[in-house]
């Protein structure tokens, strides 16, 4: 992989992570409360609203499911072939995002697919609430990956200024 291609992958990675982090926070603060409504009775799961929003197919599939996963793998390969401090930060970024991707594919997607067909019940409310709480871990992984990618980005351009 040429340095130019690796740099393009890093640019795309940084931009995509910024979008994914911002959109994840937006979904968590604005959209998810429409799905899980807390009240004195313990809460309600609104599967109809979750199906109507369908953020997985209407947004996430185009931003993270495919693109971010492929970019994380491409950046892992580029990071592996790099050297010095850049390699450390770049590997950290790629591995954090791949951990997010693993968590997304193993827990978040299957759980939400099940919840979209679930009736309003204490079990579905508990599952949706757990999903929302575990989402903080995903936000942390994406933020950590984004910050490490930004550090990599600065190191790459700092090194080029001395050439």
MIMAR-915063 format. One record per atom (N, C-alpha, C): residue number from 1; residue in one letter; x, y, z negated. Coordinates in pm, whole numbers. Layout:
! MIMAR-915063
> NUM:A:X:Y:Z
...
END
This chain:
! MIMAR-915063
> 1:X:86:-118:0
> 1:X:0:0:0
> 1:X:90:123:0
> 2:X:66:211:94
> 2:X:148:333:102
> 2:X:114:429:-11
> 3:X:206:519:-39
> 3:X:183:619:-144
> 3:X:64:708:-109
> 4:X:46:736:19
> 4:X:-65:821:63
> 4:X:-200:752:36
> 5:X:-210:625:69
> 5:X:-333:549:45
> 5:X:-359:537:-105
> 6:X:-254:511:-182
> 6:X:-269:501:-328
> 6:X:-320:632:-386
> 7:X:-268:744:-335
> 7:X:-312:875:-384
> 7:X:-458:901:-347
> 8:X:-498:859:-230
> 8:X:-639:873:-190
> 8:X:-728:791:-283
> 9:X:-686:668:-313
> 9:X:-763:585:-406
> 9:X:-772:651:-544
> 10:X:-663:711:-588
> 10:X:-664:779:-718
> 10:X:-759:898:-716
> 11:X:-755:979:-610
> 11:X:-849:1091:-596
> 11:X:-993:1042:-605
> 12:X:-1026:941:-526
> 12:X:-1163:887:-525
> 12:X:-1202:833:-662
> 13:X:-1107:768:-729
> 13:X:-1130:712:-862
> 13:X:-1166:822:-961
> 14:X:-1086:929:-961
> 14:X:-1108:1041:-1055
> 14:X:-1245:1105:-1029
> 15:X:-1277:1130:-904
> 15:X:-1405:1193:-870
> 15:X:-1522:1102:-908
> 16:X:-1511:974:-872
> 16:X:-1620:881:-902
> 16:X:-1639:865:-1052
> 17:X:-1531:859:-1128
> 17:X:-1543:847:-1274
> 17:X:-1609:970:-1335
> 18:X:-1577:1087:-1284
> 18:X:-1642:1209:-1334
> 18:X:-1792:1206:-1311
> 19:X:-1831:1163:-1192
> 19:X:-1974:1151:-1161
> 19:X:-2039:1046:-1249
> 20:X:-1973:931:-1263
> 20:X:-2029:821:-1343
> 20:X:-2044:862:-1490
> 21:X:-1946:932:-1544
> 21:X:-1954:973:-1684
> 21:X:-2067:1073:-1705
> 22:X:-2072:1174:-1621
> 22:X:-2178:1275:-1632
> 22:X:-2316:1215:-1613
> 23:X:-2331:1130:-1515
> 23:X:-2460:1066:-1489
> 23:X:-2499:972:-1602
> 24:X:-2400:904:-1659
> 24:X:-2427:815:-1772
> 24:X:-2479:890:-1892
> 25:X:-2418:1005:-1921
> 25:X:-2467:1088:-2032
> 25:X:-2606:1141:-2004
> 26:X:-2629:1185:-1881
> 26:X:-2762:1235:-1843
> 26:X:-2866:1125:-1862
> 27:X:-2838:1007:-1810
> 27:X:-2934:897:-1824
> 27:X:-2961:867:-1971
> 28:X:-2853:863:-2050
> 28:X:-2867:828:-2192
> 28:X:-2950:930:-2269
> 29:X:-2929:1058:-2240
> 29:X:-2998:1164:-2316
> 29:X:-3135:1202:-2260
> 30:X:-3155:1189:-2129
> 30:X:-3278:1237:-2066
> 30:X:-3369:1124:-2022
> 31:X:-3314:1022:-1960
> 31:X:-3396:918:-1898
> 31:X:-3434:807:-1996
> 32:X:-3337:753:-2068
> 32:X:-3364:640:-2159
> 32:X:-3471:673:-2263
> 33:X:-3478:794:-2319
> 33:X:-3586:823:-2414
> 33:X:-3727:811:-2355
> 34:X:-3738:814:-2224
> 34:X:-3870:791:-2162
> 34:X:-3903:643:-2159
> 35:X:-3801:558:-2169
> 35:X:-3822:414:-2166
> 35:X:-3847:359:-2307
> 36:X:-3772:408:-2402
> 36:X:-3784:362:-2541
> 36:X:-3835:481:-2622
> 37:X:-3960:475:-2660
> 37:X:-4024:586:-2731
> 37:X:-4032:550:-2879
> 38:X:-3961:626:-2960
> 38:X:-3962:602:-3104
> 38:X:-4085:668:-3167
> 39:X:-4144:597:-3261
> 39:X:-4256:653:-3337
> 39:X:-4261:585:-3473
> 40:X:-4362:619:-3553
> 40:X:-4374:563:-3688
> 40:X:-4397:413:-3687
> 41:X:-4452:361:-3578
> 41:X:-4481:218:-3568
> 41:X:-4357:136:-3531
> 42:X:-4243:203:-3510
> 42:X:-4121:130:-3476
> 42:X:-4078:148:-3332
> 43:X:-4163:205:-3251
> 43:X:-4125:234:-3114
> 43:X:-4202:153:-3012
> 44:X:-4188:195:-2888
> 44:X:-4254:128:-2776
> 44:X:-4159:120:-2658
> 45:X:-4169:10:-2585
> 45:X:-4093:-8:-2462
> 45:X:-4185:22:-2345
> 46:X:-4145:115:-2260
> 46:X:-4225:155:-2145
> 46:X:-4161:99:-2017
> 47:X:-4189:-28:-1988
> 47:X:-4132:-94:-1870
> 47:X:-4178:-28:-1741
> 48:X:-4300:22:-1740
> 48:X:-4352:87:-1619
> 48:X:-4267:211:-1585
> 49:X:-4231:289:-1684
> 49:X:-4147:407:-1660
> 49:X:-4007:364:-1616
> 50:X:-3954:260:-1675
> 50:X:-3821:210:-1636
> 50:X:-3823:163:-1490
> 51:X:-3930:95:-1451
> 51:X:-3943:50:-1311
> 51:X:-3959:169:-1216
> 52:X:-4035:269:-1260
> 52:X:-4054:388:-1177
> 52:X:-3922:464:-1157
> 53:X:-3846:479:-1264
> 53:X:-3716:547:-1254
> 53:X:-3616:461:-1176
> 54:X:-3612:332:-1205
> 54:X:-3523:234:-1142
> 54:X:-3387:294:-1107
> 55:X:-3320:348:-1207
> 55:X:-3192:413:-1185
> 55:X:-3086:317:-1131
> 56:X:-3101:190:-1163
> 56:X:-3004:92:-1115
> 56:X:-3000:85:-963
> 57:X:-3115:77:-902
> 57:X:-3121:67:-755
> 57:X:-3124:204:-687
> 58:X:-3173:304:-755
> 58:X:-3185:436:-692
> 58:X:-3058:520:-705
> 59:X:-2972:486:-801
> 59:X:-2852:566:-820
> 59:X:-2727:482:-844
> 60:X:-2728:401:-952
> 60:X:-2607:332:-995
> 60:X:-2549:240:-890
> 61:X:-2631:173:-811
> 61:X:-2580:83:-708
> 61:X:-2490:157:-610
> 62:X:-2521:282:-583
> 62:X:-2446:361:-484
> 62:X:-2325:432:-544
> 63:X:-2322:446:-675
> 63:X:-2214:522:-739
> 63:X:-2116:430:-811
> 64:X:-2167:333:-885
> 64:X:-2076:252:-965
> 64:X:-2076:103:-932
> 65:X:-2191:45:-913
> 65:X:-2196:-100:-900
> 65:X:-2098:-150:-794
> 66:X:-2106:-95:-675
> 66:X:-2011:-132:-571
> 66:X:-1889:-41:-567
> 67:X:-1911:89:-545
> 67:X:-1796:179:-526
> 67:X:-1697:184:-642
> 68:X:-1744:203:-764
> 68:X:-1651:215:-876
> 68:X:-1578:83:-900
> 69:X:-1648:-27:-882
> 69:X:-1584:-158:-900
> 69:X:-1471:-176:-799
> 70:X:-1498:-145:-673
> 70:X:-1395:-157:-569
> 70:X:-1280:-59:-593
> 71:X:-1313:63:-633
> 71:X:-1209:161:-662
> 71:X:-1123:118:-781
> 72:X:-1184:57:-881
> 72:X:-1107:11:-997
> 72:X:-1008:-98:-956
> 73:X:-1052:-190:-872
> 73:X:-962:-296:-824
> 73:X:-851:-236:-738
> 74:X:-886:-146:-646
> 74:X:-785:-82:-561
> 74:X:-685:-5:-645
> 75:X:-732:64:-749
> 75:X:-642:141:-836
> 75:X:-558:49:-923
> 76:X:-611:-66:-960
> 76:X:-531:-163:-1035
> 76:X:-414:-210:-950
> 77:X:-440:-239:-823
> 77:X:-334:-282:-732
> 77:X:-232:-169:-712
> 78:X:-280:-48:-690
> 78:X:-189:66:-673
> 78:X:-107:89:-800
> 79:X:-171:78:-915
> 79:X:-101:99:-1042
> 79:X:6:-7:-1062
> 80:X:-26:-129:-1028
> 80:X:68:-240:-1045
> 80:X:196:-216:-965
> 81:X:181:-152:-849
> 81:X:296:-128:-761
> 81:X:370:2:-794
> 82:X:316:82:-885
> 82:X:381:208:-922
> 82:X:485:183:-1031
> 83:X:551:292:-1073
> 83:X:661:278:-1170
> 83:X:651:384:-1278
> 84:X:720:358:-1388
> 84:X:735:456:-1495
> 84:X:607:487:-1571
> 85:X:601:610:-1619
> 85:X:488:655:-1699
> 85:X:359:654:-1619
> 86:X:370:685:-1489
> 86:X:251:683:-1403
> 86:X:187:545:-1407
> 87:X:270:442:-1402
> 87:X:218:304:-1402
> 87:X:139:275:-1530
> 88:X:191:317:-1643
> 88:X:125:291:-1771
> 88:X:-14:355:-1776
> 89:X:-20:483:-1741
> 89:X:-148:554:-1745
> 89:X:-245:501:-1640
> 90:X:-194:470:-1523
> 90:X:-278:421:-1414
> 90:X:-334:283:-1446
> 91:X:-249:195:-1502
> 91:X:-298:64:-1544
> 91:X:-403:78:-1654
> 92:X:-378:167:-1748
> 92:X:-475:189:-1856
> 92:X:-610:233:-1799
> 93:X:-607:326:-1705
> 93:X:-731:375:-1643
> 93:X:-805:262:-1574
> 94:X:-734:188:-1491
> 94:X:-798:79:-1416
> 94:X:-851:-29:-1510
> 95:X:-776:-65:-1611
> 95:X:-820:-171:-1702
> 95:X:-939:-128:-1788
> 96:X:-941:-3:-1832
> 96:X:-1057:46:-1907
> 96:X:-1183:42:-1820
> 97:X:-1169:84:-1696
> 97:X:-1285:84:-1607
> 97:X:-1326:-59:-1571
> 98:X:-1231:-147:-1554
> 98:X:-1266:-288:-1528
> 98:X:-1335:-351:-1649
> 99:X:-1296:-310:-1770
> 99:X:-1368:-357:-1890
> 99:X:-1512:-307:-1888
> 100:X:-1531:-181:-1848
> 100:X:-1666:-127:-1832
> 100:X:-1744:-206:-1729
> 101:X:-1681:-237:-1617
> 101:X:-1748:-311:-1510
> 101:X:-1788:-451:-1558
> 102:X:-1698:-517:-1634
> 102:X:-1729:-650:-1688
> 102:X:-1848:-644:-1783
> 103:X:-1849:-545:-1871
> 103:X:-1960:-527:-1964
> 103:X:-2090:-496:-1889
> 104:X:-2079:-415:-1786
> 104:X:-2197:-379:-1707
> 104:X:-2257:-502:-1639
> 105:X:-2173:-581:-1573
> 105:X:-2223:-698:-1500
> 105:X:-2266:-812:-1592
> 106:X:-2202:-825:-1709
> 106:X:-2236:-936:-1798
> 106:X:-2349:-904:-1895
> 107:X:-2366:-777:-1932
> 107:X:-2468:-742:-2030
> 107:X:-2571:-641:-1979
> 108:X:-2526:-526:-1933
> 108:X:-2620:-417:-1904
> 108:X:-2716:-448:-1790
> 109:X:-2665:-496:-1679
> 109:X:-2754:-525:-1566
> 109:X:-2851:-638:-1600
> 110:X:-2804:-755:-1649
> 110:X:-2900:-862:-1679
> 110:X:-3004:-823:-1786
> 111:X:-2961:-748:-1886
> 111:X:-3055:-707:-1991
> 111:X:-3162:-614:-1936
> 112:X:-3121:-516:-1854
> 112:X:-3219:-423:-1798
> 112:X:-3312:-492:-1699
> 113:X:-3261:-586:-1621
> 113:X:-3348:-661:-1529
> 113:X:-3456:-734:-1609
> 114:X:-3417:-794:-1720
> 114:X:-3515:-862:-1805
> 114:X:-3613:-764:-1869
> 115:X:-3563:-651:-1913
> 115:X:-3650:-552:-1977
> 115:X:-3751:-491:-1880
> 116:X:-3716:-480:-1755
> 116:X:-3808:-419:-1660
> 116:X:-3935:-501:-1639
> 117:X:-3929:-629:-1673
> 117:X:-4048:-714:-1665
> 117:X:-4106:-746:-1802
> 118:X:-4049:-689:-1907
> 118:X:-4092:-721:-2043
> 118:X:-4213:-638:-2085
> 119:X:-4298:-701:-2161
> 119:X:-4413:-629:-2218
> 119:X:-4366:-548:-2339
> 120:X:-4446:-451:-2378
> 120:X:-4417:-372:-2497
> 120:X:-4435:-461:-2618
> 121:X:-4325:-491:-2687
> 121:X:-4328:-576:-2805
> 121:X:-4212:-538:-2895
> 122:X:-4215:-579:-3021
> 122:X:-4100:-550:-3108
> 122:X:-3969:-607:-3052
> 123:X:-3976:-722:-2986
> 123:X:-3855:-781:-2929
> 123:X:-3800:-697:-2814
> 124:X:-3887:-647:-2728
> 124:X:-3839:-565:-2617
> 124:X:-3788:-430:-2666
> 125:X:-3853:-374:-2768
> 125:X:-3804:-248:-2827
> 125:X:-3666:-270:-2888
> 126:X:-3649:-382:-2959
> 126:X:-3519:-412:-3020
> 126:X:-3412:-431:-2913
> 127:X:-3446:-501:-2807
> 127:X:-3351:-524:-2698
> 127:X:-3313:-394:-2629
> 128:X:-3411:-310:-2601
> 128:X:-3386:-182:-2535
> 128:X:-3306:-88:-2626
> 129:X:-3335:-90:-2754
> 129:X:-3262:-6:-2849
> 129:X:-3118:-52:-2859
> 130:X:-3096:-183:-2865
> 130:X:-2960:-238:-2869
> 130:X:-2886:-200:-2740
> 131:X:-2954:-211:-2626
> 131:X:-2896:-174:-2496
> 131:X:-2849:-28:-2499
> 132:X:-2934:60:-2552
> 132:X:-2900:202:-2560
> 132:X:-2782:227:-2654
> 133:X:-2776:153:-2766
> 133:X:-2666:172:-2860
> 133:X:-2534:120:-2805
> 134:X:-2538:5:-2739
> 134:X:-2416:-51:-2679
> 134:X:-2368:38:-2564
> 135:X:-2459:115:-2508
> 135:X:-2424:207:-2401
> 135:X:-2317:307:-2444
> 136:X:-2309:337:-2575
> 136:X:-2203:426:-2625
> 136:X:-2065:366:-2598
> 137:X:-2055:234:-2607
> 137:X:-1928:166:-2578
> 137:X:-1893:188:-2431
> 138:X:-1992:173:-2346
> 138:X:-1969:193:-2203
> 138:X:-1927:338:-2175
> 139:X:-1993:434:-2238
> 139:X:-1952:574:-2221
> 139:X:-1807:594:-2263
> 140:X:-1769:532:-2373
> 140:X:-1631:543:-2421
> 140:X:-1530:484:-2324
> 141:X:-1563:370:-2267
> 141:X:-1473:308:-2169
> 141:X:-1458:394:-2044
> 142:X:-1570:446:-1995
> 142:X:-1565:530:-1875
> 142:X:-1489:660:-1905
> 143:X:-1517:722:-2019
> 143:X:-1444:845:-2056
> 143:X:-1295:817:-2070
> 144:X:-1261:710:-2139
> 144:X:-1119:674:-2154
> 144:X:-1052:649:-2020
> 145:X:-1122:577:-1932
> 145:X:-1069:551:-1799
> 145:X:-1053:679:-1719
> 146:X:-1151:767:-1729
> 146:X:-1146:894:-1656
> 146:X:-1030:981:-1706
> 147:X:-1015:991:-1838
> 147:X:-906:1072:-1893
> 147:X:-769:1014:-1856
> 148:X:-757:881:-1860
> 148:X:-630:818:-1821
> 148:X:-603:838:-1672
> 149:X:-708:833:-1590
> 149:X:-692:858:-1446
> 149:X:-652:1003:-1421
> 150:X:-710:1095:-1496
> 150:X:-671:1237:-1483
> 150:X:-526:1257:-1524
> 151:X:-482:1190:-1629
> 151:X:-342:1198:-1671
> 151:X:-252:1143:-1561
> 152:X:-292:1030:-1503
> 152:X:-217:972:-1391
> 152:X:-208:1072:-1277
> 153:X:-320:1131:-1245
> 153:X:-329:1230:-1138
> 153:X:-230:1344:-1163
> 154:X:-225:1394:-1286
> 154:X:-133:1505:-1317
> 154:X:12:1459:-1307
> 155:X:41:1337:-1350
> 155:X:178:1285:-1343
> 155:X:223:1265:-1199
> 156:X:134:1217:-1115
> 156:X:167:1196:-973
> 156:X:204:1329:-909
> 157:X:124:1431:-933
> 157:X:151:1561:-871
> 157:X:267:1635:-938
> 158:X:289:1609:-1064
> 158:X:405:1668:-1132
> 158:X:533:1609:-1076
> 159:X:534:1479:-1054
> 159:X:652:1412:-996
> 159:X:680:1463:-855
> 160:X:575:1490:-778
> 160:X:593:1538:-640
> 160:X:648:1681:-636
> 161:X:621:1758:-741
> 161:X:670:1895:-742
> 161:X:823:1900:-760
> 162:X:882:1792:-807
> 162:X:1027:1787:-825
> 162:X:1099:1723:-708
> 163:X:1025:1672:-611
> 163:X:1087:1609:-493
> 163:X:1150:1709:-401
END
